[in-house]
Amino acid sequence: MWKNFKLNKFLLLIPLTSLMFCFNSPKNDDEKMQTIMVSVKNTLSYLHYSPKPINDAYSKDVYKHYFELVDPAKRYFLQSDMDEFGKHETKLDDYISQGDLIFYKLTIDRLYQRVDEIDKITQDIFNKPINLQEEESLTLEPKLKKVPANKQEQYNEWRKYIKYNILQEVESMNSKEEAQKEKKDSVQKYKLKDTIKYQPLTQDQKIKKATNEVKDLVKDTFTRFKKRKKMDWFTVYMNAYTEVFDPHTNYYSPKDKEDFDTQFTGKVIGIGAIIQEKKGNLFLGALTIGAPAWKSKQLSEGDKILKVKSKPKDDAVNVVGMLSDEAVRLIRGEKGTPVTLTVQKKDGTTKDVTMIREEVAIEDTFARSIVVNSPNGKKYGFINLPSFNADFENAKGRNASDDIKNEIIKLKEQNIEGIVLDLRNNGGGSLTEVGDIMGLFMDAGPYVQVKDGNGKIQTLKNKNETPIWTGPLVIMQNELSASASEILAGVMQDYGRAMIIGSPQSFGKGTVQTFVDLNRFLNTEDDFGSLKLTIQKFYRITGESTQRKGIVSDIQMKDFFTYAEVGERYDDYALAWDKIPGTKFQKLNYFNIQALEKASADRMAKNNNYQLLLESAQWREKLDKEENITLNVNKFNELMKQRKAQIEKFKALSKFENGLKFTMFPGEIEREKKDEAFKKKSEMWIKNLKKDPYLQEAMNIVSDMGTKS
């Protein structure tokens, strides 16, 4: 969760000169990185909610976390490297205070050196026969792995890693082959027109093909790595320092901040096309219908991008061999300005296509609803909210609360009798949107308490006195529901306004972040990026923090995440849970929790699909925790057969349908006639809704709650 927090008044309490480092524009990347380091350190020390002492203990944590980020699988550095790096383990606190790049340069220069060496190592591995009959195994759990003692151990590690990837690729071919055979057998059984291609390969043919696929994959990986600029690694280095303060305090380079803003506001200024990278070349992916690329009628999915001309007076930039994110930044720009793409069509011809950039909405960011026709003959509303999006820069921009309001109005026109609001996988967003959304469902009242680093507590209140839906309300959550999602679910639970159903507990992110531009402390127009900084913790109106503990569901239904280590409580550097005094609020009596819980428990105990889903989740989690795997092709194939036999038991899950019927709004039905992309997305969305067992139970619960509006 973060908010558009103004630091001006707060900064009056701090001597600004203590946050100043460089009064002149840096002359090169080194000076820029030094400036960023000291600015990050000062900002952390003065403005973080719970600042850590910058000492040797902090340095050791940063050192450990840095290598978890740079070489998590322990494949790149040698033990001799780590011995050399270890001399700096207690000096990283001094380096960030002084803007000293010695450790960063040492490790990143060595990383690029090792990548060059490993590139040659892998080429040598592929040039020799790869023996899949050997009795070998690969350690999968990084915590159990040791850094290679020497180059021979490193060679063997990469050789085993390549073998593992080849075996996985062979298994993928086996699965596709089996699927094709099933389709062909079915077609022939029912004497249908046979257009299914089924050409089984021998194991040797599969191994040869898989080896070539993995060879190309490894080559592309190293090619992309070498194109990555050292300044990009500096962002990783800075985040080793920031994330030890807490996992949500992060350094953003200018381009990373741009990407964040794009995702948060749900809009991008561009041409409306996916850019894909394949074997060193860039291609157009899917085109957004109605966007500039689609409207040009000259571009198609699969066109190879050769050049990009960002401005009329600029020279076209050759993008062959460029990373996709760099090309995307050339294509994006100001609304209403022209951009020209030089593309090679599939027939080999070359064409220049000029388009005017437009605002393209990322619709997957926004709320969407649909009418659910329940087997009991009643109609209910389902609203999915992917994020608490907000556009602080544009008064006319979209935000989550307005979107939810519009969806409720549309649902009421369809005479629905209850609403299910889906916050599953919603990682949060704007804190202010929570109060506005709460006001759509109930009268005015406090919705969250916020405490800053000085211990000052502020209670935020929803002031809306005219809710537009006062009927039955169910909120769905899971382990990935975080931050703003938890505040909304928590306050609706505390008031007794909604039933919270889903995973035993949500993610547990109880902190508030704001972006602080580092430029505010520097006398320069250069962009030094931003720090997403934890400045507050938030608390439920009962006084309990959501940090680490999250929101406990009224009706608990386990899922695949329940058995995995998902949540704030699993992070070594997460802030602690605590409690403050509660604030006054008037609890509502909308429903009988105990009766609803018992009815649901009785249904789920008899729900064979749900019981099978839980068994599948536990089995998959057990697989994820396997520490080693065989690299002998025969034993690997046998292991895969055993797993497939187990998967057979869970096949019924993929065939499950919840029996719910869905009706789109008249306007959306009309839009489908003109917008093929929207139609495909809608079809896929409804298909997934029909397979959702949790939605089935949510509809049962909202039905049990009765009608009240």
N, C-alpha and C positions, 0 to 999 in steps of 0.2 A: 504494500500500500504506500502510495506517496501522494503528496498534495502540492499545490502551487503556493508554496510558503514564502512569504516575503521576509528576508533577513535584515532589512535595513535597520529597524529599531533595535533588534537584537545585537547587531554589530556595533551600535553606539556604545555598548558596554565593554567593547574590546578595543584595545589600542590597535588601530589598523596598521600602524607601522610594523607591528610584530608579525603581521601576515604578509608584508611586502617582501619580495625577494629581488626581483629584477625590474629595473626602471626603464630599460631599453629593450628593444626587440632582439631576441636571440639571433645570432649570426648563422647558426647551423643546428643540426639535429641534436648534437651533444648538449649544447646550451639550452635547447628547448626541453630536453629530458631532465636536465638538472633543475631547471625552473619548475617543472611539473612536480618533481620529487619533493622539493622543499615546500611548495604550495600545498601539496597533498598532506604532508606531515603536519603543517601548521593548521590546516583546516580540520583534520582529524582531532588534533589536540584541543582546539578551542571550541569546536562546534558539535562534535559527536555527543550523542546522548550519554554514553558511558565511556569516556576516554580512558585508554589504557596508558600506563606509564611506558614511555619509549625506552626500554632497557634491554639487557641481555636476554631476559626471559622472553620478551616480545620478539627479539631477534631470532631466537630458536624456533618459535612458532612460525614466523614468517618463512624461515629457511625450510622447514618441514613442508609447509603448505605450498611453497613455490615449486618444489620438485613433484608434488602431487599433481600440480597443474601442467608442468612442462613435460614430465616423463612418467606418467602414472603407471604404465605397464612395465617400466624398467627395461626398455629395449634400446635406448639410445646411448646413455652414458655408461662408461666403464667404471670399475671400482677405483682405478687410479684417478679418474676425473673427480669422483666423489671425495676421495682423500684430499685432493687439492682444494675442492670447493669447501670442504669441512673447516678449513682454516679461517673461513669468513663467517662461520655459523653464529658467532656472538657479536658480529660487527655490523649487521644489517641495520641496527638502530642508528648507528653513527652515520652510515651511508645515506639514509633517507634525510637525516637532519642536515647533512652537509651537501647533499646533491652529488654524492660520489657515485660514479657509474662503474667502478672497477669490478664489482661482483657481477652486475648485469652483463657487461661486455664480455667478461671471462666466460660466463655460462652460455650466452647466446652464440658467441664466436665458436665455442667448442661444440655447441649443438649443430651448427651449420657444418662444421668440420666432420662430425660423426655422421651426419646425414649423407654427405658426399661419400664417405667411406662405406656406409651401409648400402647406399645405392649400388656401388661396385660389388659389394658382397652379394647382394640379391641377384645381380646379373650373373655372377659366377655360379650361384646356386641353380639358377634356371638353365645355365649352359651345361650342367652336368646331369646325369640321370638322377631322378628323384625316386628313392626307394620307399614305397609305401608298404613294404612287407616287413620292415624292421619293427622290433618290439620297442617302441618309444612312447612317451606320453608328454603332454604339454601341461604345465601348471597354469590354471586359469585365474586363480585368485591372486591379485597383485600383492596382497599383504604377505603371502607365503613365498613370493619370489625374492631372489637376491639380485643385486646389480651384477652383471657379468664381470667375472674376475679378470678376464683378459679378452683379446679379440677372438680367440678360438671359441670361447664360451658364447660370445656375442654372435658369432657365425652360426653356432649350433642352435641358439635361441631363434634366430631368424629363419633358419632352415626348418625348424619344427613349426614355427608360426605359419610359414608358407605351406607346409604339408597340411596343417589344420584347415587352412583356407581352401586348399584343393579338395580335401575330403568333404568340406561343407558344400562346395560347388557341385561335386559329384552327387551328393545327397539331394541337392536342389533339382538336378537333372532327373534323378530317379523319381522324385515326387511329381514333377511335371509329366514324366512319361506315364506314370501310373494313372494320373488324372486323365490324360489323353486316352489311355486304353479303356478306362471306365466309360468315357463319353462315347467312344467308338462301339464298345460292346452294347451300350444302351441304344444307340442308333440302329445297330443291326438287329437287336432283339425286337424292337418295335417296327422294323422295316421302314425306317425313315430315310430320307435322302442323305447319303453318306458324304459329307464334305470334311470329315475329321482327318487331319494328317497325323498318322501314327507311324513313325519310323524309329523303332528302338535301336539304340546304340549298344555295342558291346562295352564291357567295363573298361577295357583298354582305350576304346574310342572316347569314352566319357572322361577318363583320366587325362588323356591328351588334350581334349577340348577344355577341360577345367583348368589345366596347367597354363594354357595360353590365356584364358580369361584372367586368372590370378596374376600372371605376369604383366598383363596390361594394366590391371588395377594397381599393382605395386608401383609400376612405372609412373602412372598418373599421379599417385600419391606423392612421390618424391618430386615430380615436376611442379605440382602445386605448392609443395613445401618450399622449394627453392625460389618460387616467385613471391613468396610472402615476405614483406618488408620487415626489417628489424624493428621498426617503430611499432609494428603490430605486436611483436613479442613484448615490447615495453609495456603495453596495456596489461598483458598477463602478469608481468613483474609487479606492476603497481597494484594489481588486484590481490597479489599475495600479501601485500602490506595491509590493504583495506579490509579484506575479508576475515582477517584475524581479529579485527575489532568486532565485526559481526557479519554473517553471511550476506546481508542485504546492503552493505556499504561497498560500493564499487566505483572504480574509475572508468569513465567513458571517454574514449577518444572522440573527436568531432564527428567522425563518420558513424561510430557506434551510437552516439547520442541522436543522430539523425534517424537511424534505424529504430531506436526506441520511440521517438516521437511519432514516427510513421505508424508503428504498431498501436501506440496508445490512442492516437486520434482516429485511427481506422481509415486514414486517407493518405494518398501519395500523389504527387504531381508528376505525371509521366505519360506513357503511351498505352499502358494497360496490357503488358505482355510479360510472360515469364521468360527469364533468360537462363538457358541450360548450358552446362559445360560438359563437353564430351571429347575425350582424347585430345585435349589442347585447343579445341575450337569451341566457339560460342554459337548457339542455335536459339531460334525463337521457339518457345514452348507454347502453351495454350494462350490464346488471345481473349481478352475480356470483351464480351459483346457490348457494343456501344462505345467502346473506348477508341482513342485515335488510331491505334494499330489496326483494329478491326474495321474502322470506318474508312481507312485508306483504300481497302479492297485490293491492295497490292502486296500485302504481306501474308504469309501462311506459316502455320506451325511446321517447323523443320527447316526453315530458311537459315542458311549460315550467315552470321553477321561478320562482315569484313571490316567496316569502318563506322565510326560515329562522329558526326559533326555537331557539337553541342550548341554553337552559336553561328549565325550567318557569316560573321567576319573571321571566325576561327578556322584553322585548317582541320580537315578531317583526321581523326586519330585512328591508326591501325589497331584493332582490338584482337587480332589473331594471336593466340597464346596468352591473352590477358585473363586474369581471374574474373569470374562473373560479377562479383560485387564491385569491382573497379569499373567495369563496363556499365553497370546499372547506374552508377553515380554520374557517368557521362550522359546517360539518357535522361535522367531526371533533371529537373530545373524549375524555373519559374513558370507559373501558369500563364498561358497565352503566348509563350515564346516557341519558336520553331526548333526542331531537331531533325537531323537527316541521318538515316541509316543506309549504308551501302550493304546490300545483301546478295548472296549467291543463291539463286533459285535451284530447285532440285534438277532442272534440266540443264544446269551449268551456266545459264545466263546471269549477268550481273545487273542490278538495278539500284538506283538511288531513290529513296522514298522519304519525302519531307512531310512531317506531321506537326501539328500545333499541340503542345503539351496541355493536358487537362487534369482536373482533379479526379482521380480514380478511387472510388470507395472500396475498401477491403471489407466486403459484406460479412465475412465470417467473424468479424469483430463485434458486430451489432446484434441486439436482441431480435429474436424472431419467435412468432407464435403460430399455433395451429389449433383447430378444433378437434377434440377427441370424442368420438362417438362410442360410449361405453356399452358393454353387453347388457347393462340394466336399462338401456333405452334413453339414458340421460346424456347431455352434452357437457363436456368440461373443457377448460382451456389449458393448454400447455405452453409455457413461455421458457425459451432457452436464453440465458444471458451468459455469453462467453467471457465478458470482461466488464469492469466498471469504467468504461471508456469516457473520456471527457476531452473537449477541445478548449483549453484555456485561452488560446490566442484569438479565437474567432467566436464572437457572440452568437453567430448563426450556425456554428459547427454542431455536430451531433454529440449527444451525451446519453449515457445509459438511462437516466431517469426519464427523459423525454421519450426515448424509444419504448421503454416499458409502459409508460402512460398511453402511448399510441396503440400498443398491442392490447392493453386492457380494454380500451375503447372499442377496438375492432371485435374483441371476443364478446363483450357485452352486447354488441349488436346481433350476435349469433345466439343470444339467450343461454349462455353457459351457466352452470350451477356451482362451479368451483374452479379454482385455479391451482395448477402445479407449477411452481417456479424452479427451474433447474439451474443450480449453481455448481454442478459437478464440473471439475477441471477448470473452474474459474479462479485464476490466480490473483484476482483483486484489481486494484486501480485507484480511482479517486475516492478519498474519504468522504468528501462532501456529497457525492452521489448517493451514499448509503442513506443519509437523512432524507434526501428528496424521494428516494424509492420507498422508504418506510412511510412517508407521508401519503403515498398513493393507497396504502392499505389500512391506515389508522389515524387517529387524531394526534395532535401535537404532543410532544414529550421528549425527554432526553433519550439519546440513542447511543452515546459513547462518552467515556471520560478519557481525557488525554493528559499525560504527565510528561513534562520536559525534563531535561537533565538537571535543572535546579530544584526539582521536586514540586514545581507549580502545577496544580491540577485544574484543568478546564473541562467543563461539561458542555458538550455540543447538543443542541436541541433541534428537533424538527418542529417548525412553526406552522406547518400546514394544518388547517382545521377542516379541510374538505376532502377526505379520502374518496377515491372513486371506486374502490372495491372493498366491501366489508363482509363478503361471503367467505366460505371455507377456503383455506389457503394451506398448501403443503409446500415446503421447501426441501429440495433434494440436494444433498452434498456428498462428497467423498473425500478421500485423503488428500486430493489435490485442490480442494476448495480452500483458498487462503485469503488472509488479509481482509479486504473489504467484504468478501463473501462471508467471512466468519463474524464480522461485526453485524452484518444484516441478519444472518441466521441467529446469532446470539441474542440480539435485541428483540427479535420476533419471538424467540423462545422465552426470554425473560418476561415479556409482557403477556405471554400466553396467546399471542395473536396467530401463530402458525405452528403446525406440527413439523418438526425437523426430522427427516428420515434419511437413512443412508449409512455410510461407514460408521464404525464405532466412534471415531473422532476425526475432525478435519485436520488440516496441515499443521496449524499452530504457529502462525506468523502474527505476532502481536506488536509489531513495530511500525512506525511511520517514517517515511523517507521524503527528502526533498532534493532537488538538484541545485547544486551550488556551482556556478560557472567560475572556474579558476581565474578567468580574466578579471574578475571584479577586484582581485588583489594585486593586479599587475598593470603597470602603465604601458600598455601595448594594445594594438588592435589585432594581433595574432590570436588565433583560437587555440587554447591549450586544453580544451576539453572540459569535462564537468565531473564532479564527484556526486554520486547518488549517496546521500548521507543519512544515516539513522539519527533523527533528532528528538523523537518522542516514542513513548510506549502508549498503547491504548488499552482501555479496560472496559469491561462490560458495566452496565449501569448497576450491577450487583457489587461491583468493586473487584471482581476477579479478572486477572489478565487472561488473554487467549494465547499468550506466548507459550510455546511448547505443548500445552494441553489441548489447544483448539476448542472446538465446540462438540460436546458429546450429543449424539443424535437421540431424540426421544424414542424413535423406533430404529433399532440398529439392524442393518443388513450388511453382512460382510461381502467383499468383492476381491478382485485380483490384487489390489494394492494393500489390502488388510494384512496380508502375510509377508509383505515386503517392507524394507526399512525406508518408508516414505514419511517425511515430516520433519519439522524443525527440531524435534527432540533427538534426532539422530545426528545433528551437526555439532561438531566439537566446539564451535565458536559461537553458538547461538546464545542470546541473552537469557537470563534465568526467568522462571515464572515467579510472580509475586502478587500481592493483593493490596488494594487500597480501600478506604471506606466507600460504601455504596452511596448512590444518590437516590432521592425520593422519586418514586414512580407509582402509577396506579395499575396494578395487575388486572388483566381482563379474564373473563371466564367464558371462553368461546367453546370449549370442548372438554371431554373427559379423557385425559391422557391414558389413564390405566385401562379404560375400556377399549380404546383404540389400539393400544399396545397388545392387549390380550388377543383381540380379534386378528391382528396382523400376525402375531406369533403362531396362532393356530393355523392360519393359511400357509405360512412359510414352512411350518413343520411338515405339512402335507404336500408341499410343492417339490416334486421330484427333480424338476429342472434346476431349481435353486440349490438343492442339496448336491446335485451333480456338479454345478458350477463351483461350489465351495471345495469339493474334492479336487476338481481340476486346478483351482487356484493354489491349493496346498501342494499339489504335485509339481506344478510349474515352478513354484518358489523353491522346492527341493532341488530341481534341476539347476536353477540359477545359482545355488550355493555349492554346486559341485566344484571341487578344488582342482581336479585333474581329469584329463580325457586321453584315451588311447589314440595313437597315430598309426596303428596297424590297420590297413584298409579292411581286412576281413573282420577284425574285432570291432572296428568302427561301424561297418555295415550291420553287424549283428546287434550292436548297441542301438542303432537307428531303427532296426526292425522291432526291438523290444519297446522302444519309445512309441513307434507307430501302433503297436498292438495296444498300448495303453491309451493312445490318442483315439483309437477306434471307440473306446468306451465313452469318450467325450464328444463324439461326432454329433450326438443328438443336440448338443448345445448350438451348433451352427444351423440346425434345422428348426430350432425353436421359433415360434411366433406367438405373441402375447394375446392375439385375438382382438386387439383394439383397431378401430377404424378411424381414419384421419380425413378431415375435410379442409382443404385450403380455402383461403378467402377469395371472393370473386375477382378482386383486382389482381391477385397473384396468378389466378388461372388465365386471365387475359395476358398477363406479362409473359407467361410460359409460351404463348403462341408466337411471340416476337423475339424472345431471349432464350436461345438454345442452352447457353451456359447455366442460366438460372433454372431452366427446366431440369437439366441433368442433376444439379445440386439438390433441387427439391426432391427428385425421385430417390436419390441416395439418402437424403435426410429421412424421408418417410420410411424407406426400407430399413434403416437402422432403428428407427423408433419402433417399428413392428417387432424387432428382435430384442427389445429391451425388457428384461424381466423386472427390473426395478421400477420402470415406468408403469408396468402392469400393476404392481403393488401400490404405487403412489396413487393411481386412479381408484383402487379399492379403498384406500385410506380417506381420500378426499370425499368419496361417496359416503363412507361411514360417518363423516363429520356432519352430514346433513346440510340442509339449505338455510342460509342466513344472509340476507342482503338488504 
